[in-house]
């Protein structure tokens, strides 16, 4: 039972046990996925900052956020009682006309009313009554989610 003088070659090794490197025919996806995830996080952080508007201190609630496909029509009432439609100041008497000009889908358009935390409730009710009297039935109040 003697040893054979023929050397058994191991797969992937050349002579004398030195590894032989071949061209790699596949793409390493890990760095690509890492870059995409970093970009996704950056865009998720900066997207809310791009939605500029009238600076209003909204009341806090425990309601969940809504999924919105398009930019809605927003009516804002600041803490001084001034009314804005899509960040443009508007007199209350001209509110219905400005909404009709801004609404692409007519009275079926969704209108979001943002009221400052310190504004009088009567002022918000007055603005909402003007909106509903103009024929808009999809009127919603916007609040900030409670952090607790």
C-alpha positions as a LaTeX table, in Angstrom:
\begin{tabular}{lrrr}
\hline
Residue & $x$ (\AA) & $y$ (\AA) & $z$ (\AA) \\
\hline
Unk1 & 0.00 & 0.00 & 0.00 \\
Unk2 & 2.17 & 2.70 & $-1.21$ \\
Unk3 & 1.36 & 6.21 & $-2.17$ \\
Unk4 & 0.93 & 7.00 & $-5.78$ \\
Unk5 & 3.31 & 9.52 & $-7.28$ \\
Unk6 & 0.41 & 11.24 & $-9.10$ \\
Unk7 & $-0.61$ & 14.41 & $-7.27$ \\
Unk8 & $-4.30$ & 14.96 & $-6.83$ \\
Unk9 & $-5.30$ & 18.47 & $-7.90$ \\
Unk10 & $-7.68$ & 20.39 & $-5.74$ \\
Unk11 & $-10.32$ & 22.42 & $-7.53$ \\
Unk12 & $-9.35$ & 26.06 & $-8.08$ \\
Unk13 & $-5.67$ & 25.55 & $-7.28$ \\
Unk14 & $-2.75$ & 25.47 & $-9.62$ \\
Unk15 & 0.62 & 23.89 & $-9.12$ \\
Unk16 & 2.08 & 23.67 & $-5.67$ \\
Unk17 & $-1.16$ & 24.77 & $-3.94$ \\
Unk18 & $-1.03$ & 28.36 & $-5.26$ \\
Unk19 & $-4.58$ & 29.62 & $-5.85$ \\
Unk20 & $-5.44$ & 30.47 & $-9.43$ \\
Unk21 & $-7.71$ & 33.51 & $-9.87$ \\
Unk22 & $-10.26$ & 33.62 & $-12.62$ \\
Unk23 & $-12.32$ & 36.50 & $-13.96$ \\
Unk24 & $-15.46$ & 36.98 & $-11.93$ \\
Unk25 & $-18.54$ & 36.82 & $-14.14$ \\
Unk26 & $-21.09$ & 38.13 & $-11.62$ \\
Unk27 & $-21.80$ & 41.59 & $-10.20$ \\
Unk28 & $-21.58$ & 42.19 & $-6.47$ \\
Unk29 & $-24.93$ & 43.85 & $-5.64$ \\
Unk30 & $-24.19$ & 44.70 & $-2.00$ \\
Unk31 & $-22.51$ & 48.11 & $-2.59$ \\
Unk32 & $-25.23$ & 49.05 & $-5.09$ \\
Unk33 & $-28.00$ & 48.21 & $-2.61$ \\
Unk34 & $-26.20$ & 50.16 & 0.14 \\
Unk35 & $-26.02$ & 53.28 & $-2.04$ \\
Unk36 & $-29.70$ & 52.98 & $-2.99$ \\
Unk37 & $-30.75$ & 52.64 & 0.66 \\
Unk38 & $-28.71$ & 55.71 & 1.64 \\
Unk39 & $-30.34$ & 57.71 & $-1.18$ \\
Unk40 & $-33.78$ & 56.49 & $-0.09$ \\
Unk41 & $-33.18$ & 57.68 & 3.46 \\
Unk42 & $-31.91$ & 61.05 & 2.25 \\
Unk43 & $-35.00$ & 61.57 & 0.08 \\
Unk44 & $-37.34$ & 60.47 & 2.88 \\
Unk45 & $-35.78$ & 63.04 & 5.21 \\
Unk46 & $-35.72$ & 65.92 & 2.72 \\
Unk47 & $-39.16$ & 65.38 & 1.13 \\
Unk48 & $-41.15$ & 66.92 & 4.02 \\
Unk49 & $-38.82$ & 69.92 & 3.96 \\
Unk50 & $-39.68$ & 70.60 & 0.31 \\
Unk51 & $-43.39$ & 71.09 & 1.08 \\
Unk52 & $-43.23$ & 74.73 & 2.05 \\
Unk53 & $-46.21$ & 76.73 & 3.11 \\
Unk54 & $-47.46$ & 79.16 & 5.65 \\
Unk55 & $-45.79$ & 78.51 & 9.00 \\
Unk56 & $-48.61$ & 77.40 & 11.32 \\
Unk57 & $-48.43$ & 75.74 & 14.72 \\
Unk58 & $-50.93$ & 72.91 & 14.19 \\
Unk59 & $-52.73$ & 71.21 & 17.09 \\
Unk60 & $-51.49$ & 67.74 & 18.10 \\
Unk61 & $-53.71$ & 64.65 & 17.71 \\
Unk62 & $-53.34$ & 60.88 & 17.64 \\
Unk63 & $-54.79$ & 60.53 & 14.13 \\
Unk64 & $-52.72$ & 58.73 & 11.49 \\
Unk65 & $-51.42$ & 60.41 & 8.35 \\
Unk66 & $-53.38$ & 60.12 & 5.09 \\
Unk67 & $-51.96$ & 58.76 & 1.84 \\
Unk68 & $-52.16$ & 61.50 & $-0.78$ \\
Unk69 & $-51.45$ & 60.89 & $-4.47$ \\
Unk70 & $-51.52$ & 64.53 & $-5.60$ \\
Unk71 & $-50.93$ & 67.89 & $-3.98$ \\
Unk72 & $-54.23$ & 68.86 & $-2.37$ \\
Unk73 & $-55.76$ & 72.31 & $-2.14$ \\
Unk74 & $-54.88$ & 73.75 & 1.23 \\
Unk75 & $-56.57$ & 76.59 & 3.06 \\
Unk76 & $-54.55$ & 77.91 & 5.99 \\
Unk77 & $-55.61$ & 80.22 & 8.81 \\
Unk78 & $-52.66$ & 81.65 & 10.72 \\
Unk79 & $-52.64$ & 82.77 & 14.36 \\
Unk80 & $-53.66$ & 86.32 & 13.35 \\
Unk81 & $-56.76$ & 85.03 & 11.55 \\
Unk82 & $-55.46$ & 85.69 & 8.02 \\
Unk83 & $-56.62$ & 83.19 & 5.38 \\
Unk84 & $-54.35$ & 81.68 & 2.71 \\
Unk85 & $-55.24$ & 79.50 & $-0.29$ \\
Unk86 & $-52.23$ & 77.55 & $-1.55$ \\
Unk87 & $-49.88$ & 79.93 & 0.36 \\
Unk88 & $-51.46$ & 83.03 & $-1.25$ \\
Unk89 & $-53.21$ & 85.50 & 1.09 \\
Unk90 & $-56.94$ & 85.81 & 0.41 \\
Unk91 & $-59.79$ & 87.88 & 1.81 \\
Unk92 & $-62.58$ & 85.76 & 3.29 \\
Unk93 & $-65.07$ & 87.26 & 0.82 \\
Unk94 & $-62.93$ & 86.01 & $-2.11$ \\
Unk95 & $-62.31$ & 82.52 & $-0.67$ \\
Unk96 & $-64.96$ & 80.69 & $-2.73$ \\
Unk97 & $-63.77$ & 82.29 & $-5.99$ \\
Unk98 & $-60.12$ & 81.37 & $-5.29$ \\
Unk99 & $-61.11$ & 77.77 & $-4.51$ \\
Unk100 & $-63.05$ & 77.47 & $-7.76$ \\
Unk101 & $-60.00$ & 78.75 & $-9.64$ \\
Unk102 & $-57.64$ & 76.32 & $-7.84$ \\
Unk103 & $-59.86$ & 73.21 & $-8.00$ \\
Unk104 & $-59.11$ & 71.13 & $-11.09$ \\
Unk105 & $-61.75$ & 68.48 & $-10.30$ \\
Unk106 & $-64.45$ & 71.00 & $-9.40$ \\
Unk107 & $-66.44$ & 70.52 & $-6.21$ \\
Unk108 & $-65.20$ & 66.91 & $-5.90$ \\
Unk109 & $-61.74$ & 68.22 & $-5.02$ \\
Unk110 & $-60.47$ & 67.50 & $-1.51$ \\
Unk111 & $-59.76$ & 70.65 & 0.54 \\
Unk112 & $-57.48$ & 70.59 & 3.57 \\
Unk113 & $-57.98$ & 73.30 & 6.21 \\
Unk114 & $-54.97$ & 74.04 & 8.39 \\
Unk115 & $-55.63$ & 76.22 & 11.40 \\
Unk116 & $-53.05$ & 77.52 & 13.85 \\
Unk117 & $-53.22$ & 76.21 & 17.39 \\
Unk118 & $-53.95$ & 79.68 & 18.85 \\
Unk119 & $-56.54$ & 80.80 & 16.28 \\
Unk120 & $-60.11$ & 81.28 & 17.41 \\
Unk121 & $-62.34$ & 78.26 & 16.72 \\
Unk122 & $-65.01$ & 80.59 & 15.33 \\
Unk123 & $-62.62$ & 81.72 & 12.59 \\
Unk124 & $-61.99$ & 78.11 & 11.52 \\
Unk125 & $-65.73$ & 77.40 & 11.57 \\
Unk126 & $-66.36$ & 80.49 & 9.44 \\
Unk127 & $-63.79$ & 79.40 & 6.84 \\
Unk128 & $-65.17$ & 75.85 & 6.75 \\
Unk129 & $-68.74$ & 77.12 & 6.34 \\
Unk130 & $-67.69$ & 79.28 & 3.38 \\
Unk131 & $-65.98$ & 76.25 & 1.79 \\
Unk132 & $-68.99$ & 73.96 & 2.26 \\
Unk133 & $-71.40$ & 76.69 & 1.11 \\
Unk134 & $-69.38$ & 76.91 & $-2.12$ \\
Unk135 & $-70.28$ & 73.25 & $-2.77$ \\
Unk136 & $-67.16$ & 71.43 & $-1.56$ \\
Unk137 & $-68.09$ & 68.38 & 0.52 \\
Unk138 & $-64.63$ & 66.82 & 1.00 \\
Unk139 & $-63.24$ & 69.20 & 3.62 \\
Unk140 & $-60.70$ & 67.94 & 6.17 \\
Unk141 & $-58.86$ & 69.51 & 9.10 \\
Unk142 & $-55.09$ & 69.01 & 9.20 \\
Unk143 & $-53.31$ & 68.36 & 12.51 \\
Unk144 & $-49.83$ & 67.30 & 13.63 \\
Unk145 & $-49.47$ & 63.78 & 15.04 \\
Unk146 & $-48.93$ & 63.62 & 18.79 \\
Unk147 & $-45.35$ & 62.60 & 19.65 \\
Unk148 & $-46.35$ & 60.75 & 22.85 \\
\hline
\end{tabular}
